[in-house]
């Protein structure tokens, strides 16, 4: 749910930085769930996201439930 801590200054919709934060959580969860992190660590490496490109398609109003999916 889009809470009061997630919204912009005017309390209208989710702040753009919060979108990216939620996507980062989903990415970490996906890497952990799929075993990618374990495989990288086993080989002595680490994972770094070098870039991000986001296209915001619509606003997420305050108190609206949402779901992030990965594939």
C-alpha positions as CSV (number, residue, x, y, z in Angstrom):
1,X,0.0,0.0,0.0
2,X,1.2,3.5,-0.8
3,X,1.6,5.1,2.6
4,X,2.0,8.7,3.8
5,X,5.7,8.1,4.0
6,X,5.8,7.2,0.3
7,X,4.1,10.2,-1.2
8,X,5.3,13.5,-2.7
9,X,5.2,16.9,-1.0
10,X,1.5,17.5,-1.9
11,X,0.4,14.0,-0.6
12,X,-1.0,13.1,-4.0
13,X,1.0,10.1,-5.3
14,X,4.0,8.0,-4.7
15,X,7.3,9.9,-4.9
16,X,9.5,8.8,-7.8
17,X,12.4,7.9,-5.5
18,X,10.1,5.5,-3.6
19,X,9.2,3.7,-6.8
20,X,12.9,3.0,-7.3
21,X,13.2,1.9,-3.7
22,X,10.4,-0.6,-4.0
23,X,11.9,-1.9,-7.3
24,X,15.2,-2.4,-5.5
25,X,13.5,-4.5,-2.8
26,X,11.8,-6.6,-5.5
27,X,15.1,-7.0,-7.3
28,X,16.9,-8.2,-4.2
29,X,14.1,-10.6,-3.4
30,X,14.2,-12.0,-6.9
31,X,18.0,-12.5,-6.8
32,X,17.7,-14.2,-3.4
33,X,14.7,-16.4,-4.4
34,X,16.3,-17.5,-7.7
35,X,19.7,-18.3,-6.1
36,X,21.6,-15.8,-8.1
37,X,23.1,-14.2,-5.0
38,X,24.2,-17.5,-3.6
39,X,25.9,-18.5,-6.9
40,X,27.7,-15.1,-7.2
41,X,28.9,-15.4,-3.6
42,X,30.0,-19.0,-4.1
43,X,32.3,-17.7,-6.9
44,X,33.6,-14.9,-4.7
45,X,31.8,-12.1,-6.4
46,X,29.2,-9.4,-5.7
47,X,26.3,-7.9,-7.5
48,X,26.2,-4.2,-8.4
49,X,23.5,-2.5,-10.4
50,X,25.2,-0.1,-12.7
51,X,22.2,1.7,-14.2
52,X,18.5,2.0,-14.1
53,X,16.0,3.3,-16.6
54,X,12.4,3.9,-15.5
55,X,9.4,5.0,-17.5
56,X,6.6,6.1,-15.2
57,X,3.3,5.2,-16.8
58,X,0.8,6.3,-14.2
59,X,0.6,7.8,-10.7
60,X,0.1,5.6,-7.7
61,X,-2.3,7.5,-5.4
62,X,-1.9,7.6,-1.6
63,X,-3.4,4.6,0.2
64,X,-3.6,2.5,-3.0
65,X,-2.4,-1.1,-2.7
66,X,0.1,-2.3,-5.3
67,X,2.1,-5.4,-6.2
68,X,5.6,-5.6,-7.7
69,X,6.2,-8.7,-9.8
70,X,9.5,-10.0,-11.3
71,X,10.2,-12.5,-13.9
